[in-house]
Amino acid sequence: MTQHTLEYFASAGRGEGIRVALHAAGVEFEDKCWTFPEWKEFKAKIDDSVYKGGLPVLTVDGKKFAQSSAILRFAGRKGKMYSEDPVVAMRIDEVIDTYQDIMGNAPKGLEQDALKAAREEYAAGGLQNFMQRLSDCASESASEWIAGTADMSIADLAVWQLTSMLRSGDFSHIPSDYTDKWPLLVKIEKAVPEHAAFKAWQAVKAARK
């Protein structure tokens, strides 16, 4: 049997969508959750390039893979949360890549006052543009899911990861109700946790506690 190990933190972040998709696919995997102090110490010592860009990292039969979007797509293909239709797949990719653009372009590494100013500027400009594009994708969808799929796709999981992060206040200096400007995204934010695949994974986590 193929062995899978997903390394991330216990928080949802960029990892929860992967966990949901892997579990929905029936893939048994070790869910290795680092604490932030453990990860900081490990990263300072390790010389393996796969960890240099951060987490998540997925190991498949001893071979390690980085990049959360690549891992999410792998999990999506396994769990039929991707699409074999190239046009639909392109929309799924667009949503996931927009999510990554949002995270990658977010100001970081600044002193507190400078970070606050930069994040507020981002919220009023670049972030708003990205969110509007995601909302437009949802508007063009012929179904309740953002990519027009008949069922939840990994694109919806990416939207949920983004909106739940914003809602939690973890994205410092961005109001927790920021997403409310885009009701179609809020609709997806609420629909994903109600999906059977999402609930099934949450039940597994609850049983482990």
C-alpha positions in Angstrom: 0.0 0.0 0.0 1.2 3.5 -0.9 2.3 5.4 2.2 1.3 9.1 2.5 2.5 11.6 5.2 1.2 15.2 5.2 3.3 17.7 7.2 1.7 20.9 8.2 0.4 22.7 11.4 -2.7 21.8 13.3 -4.4 24.9 12.1 -6.4 24.9 8.8 -4.2 27.3 6.9 -3.1 25.9 3.6 -3.4 22.3 4.8 -7.1 21.6 5.6 -8.3 21.5 2.0 -5.6 18.9 1.3 -6.7 16.8 4.3 -10.3 16.9 3.3 -9.6 15.9 -0.3 -7.2 13.1 0.7 -9.7 11.7 3.2 -12.5 12.0 0.6 -10.4 10.0 -1.8 -10.0 7.2 0.8 -6.3 7.9 1.1 -4.9 6.8 4.4 -2.3 9.3 5.5 -0.3 10.3 8.5 -1.3 13.8 9.5 1.9 15.1 11.0 1.2 18.4 12.7 4.2 20.6 13.7 4.0 23.2 16.4 5.5 26.5 15.4 8.5 26.3 17.8 9.2 22.7 16.6 9.0 23.8 13.0 11.3 26.8 13.5 13.9 24.7 15.2 13.7 21.9 12.5 13.9 24.4 9.6 17.0 26.0 11.0 18.8 22.6 11.1 17.5 20.9 7.9 19.3 21.3 4.6 16.6 19.6 2.5 15.4 22.0 -0.2 11.8 20.6 0.0 11.4 22.3 3.3 13.0 25.7 2.5 9.7 27.1 1.1 7.8 26.1 4.2 4.9 23.7 4.7 2.9 21.7 3.7 5.0 18.9 2.5 3.6 15.6 1.3 5.6 12.4 1.3 4.5 9.6 -1.0 6.4 6.3 -0.5 9.4 8.2 0.8 9.4 10.9 -2.0 8.8 14.4 -0.7 6.8 17.0 -2.5 6.4 20.8 -1.8 4.0 23.5 -2.9 0.5 23.5 -1.4 -1.3 24.0 -4.7 0.5 21.0 -6.3 -0.4 18.9 -3.3 -4.0 20.1 -3.3 -4.3 19.3 -7.0 -2.9 15.8 -6.4 -5.4 15.2 -3.6 -8.2 16.6 -5.8 -7.4 14.2 -8.6 -7.4 11.3 -6.1 -10.7 12.3 -4.7 -12.4 13.4 -7.9 -12.5 17.0 -6.7 -10.7 18.2 -9.8 -12.1 17.9 -13.4 -11.2 16.0 -16.5 -12.8 18.8 -18.6 -9.9 21.1 -19.5 -12.0 24.2 -19.4 -13.4 23.4 -16.0 -10.0 22.4 -14.8 -8.7 25.8 -15.9 -11.3 27.6 -13.8 -10.3 25.5 -10.8 -6.7 26.3 -11.4 -7.5 30.0 -11.8 -9.3 30.1 -8.4 -6.4 28.2 -6.7 -3.8 30.4 -8.3 -5.7 33.5 -7.3 -5.7 32.3 -3.8 -2.0 31.8 -3.9 -1.5 35.3 -5.4 -3.5 36.7 -2.5 -1.2 35.0 0.0 2.0 35.7 -2.0 1.3 39.4 -2.5 0.2 40.1 1.1 2.7 42.4 2.8 4.8 40.7 5.4 8.1 40.9 7.3 7.6 44.6 8.2 7.7 46.4 11.5 4.2 46.6 13.1 3.3 50.2 12.1 4.6 49.7 8.6 2.8 46.3 8.3 -0.5 47.8 9.4 -0.2 50.6 6.8 0.9 48.1 4.0 -1.9 45.6 4.9 -4.6 48.4 4.9 -3.3 49.6 1.5 -3.4 46.0 0.2 -7.0 45.5 1.5 -8.1 48.6 -0.4 -6.3 47.7 -3.6 -4.7 44.5 -4.7 -6.6 42.2 -2.3 -9.9 43.8 -3.3 -9.1 43.1 -7.0 -8.3 39.5 -6.3 -11.5 39.0 -4.2 -13.6 40.6 -6.9 -12.1 38.2 -9.5 -13.0 35.2 -7.3 -16.5 36.6 -6.9 -16.8 37.1 -10.6 -15.9 33.4 -11.1 -18.7 32.5 -8.7 -21.1 34.7 -10.5 -20.3 33.0 -13.8 -20.8 29.5 -12.3 -23.8 27.5 -13.3 -23.9 25.7 -10.0 -23.5 26.5 -6.3 -19.8 25.8 -6.5 -17.3 28.3 -7.8 -16.0 26.4 -10.8 -19.4 25.3 -12.0 -18.8 21.7 -11.0 -21.7 19.5 -10.0 -20.1 18.9 -6.6 -17.5 20.6 -4.4 -14.1 20.9 -5.9 -10.7 21.8 -4.6 -11.3 25.3 -5.8 -14.1 25.6 -3.2 -11.8 24.3 -0.6 -9.2 27.0 -1.5 -11.9 29.7 -1.2 -12.9 28.3 2.2 -9.3 28.3 3.4 -9.0 32.0 2.3 -12.3 33.2 3.7 -12.0 31.3 7.0 -8.5 32.8 7.5 -9.8 36.3 6.9 -12.8 35.6 9.1 -10.6 34.3 12.0 -8.7 37.6 12.2 -5.4 35.7 11.6 -4.7 38.0 8.6 -3.6 40.9 10.8 -4.9 44.4 10.0 -7.6 43.1 7.7 -11.1 43.4 9.2 -12.6 40.0 10.0 -15.8 40.9 8.1 -13.8 41.9 5.0 -15.2 39.0 3.0 -18.8 40.2 3.6 -18.4 42.6 0.6 -18.6 39.5 -1.6 -21.8 37.6 -0.8 -21.1 34.8 -3.3 -17.8 34.0 -1.6 -19.6 34.1 1.8 -22.0 31.5 0.3 -19.2 29.2 -0.5 -17.5 29.9 2.8 -20.7 28.6 4.5 -21.4 25.7 2.0 -18.0 24.0 2.3 -18.3 23.0 6.1 -21.8 21.6 5.4 -20.5 19.2 2.7 -20.4 15.6 3.6 -16.7 15.2 2.7 -15.7 18.1 5.0 -17.9 16.8 7.8 -16.4 13.4 7.5 -12.8 14.7 7.9 -13.9 16.8 10.9 -15.3 13.7 12.5 -12.0 11.9 12.1 -10.2 14.8 13.8 -12.7 14.9 16.6 -12.3 11.2 17.2 -8.5 11.6 17.6 -8.8 14.1 20.5 
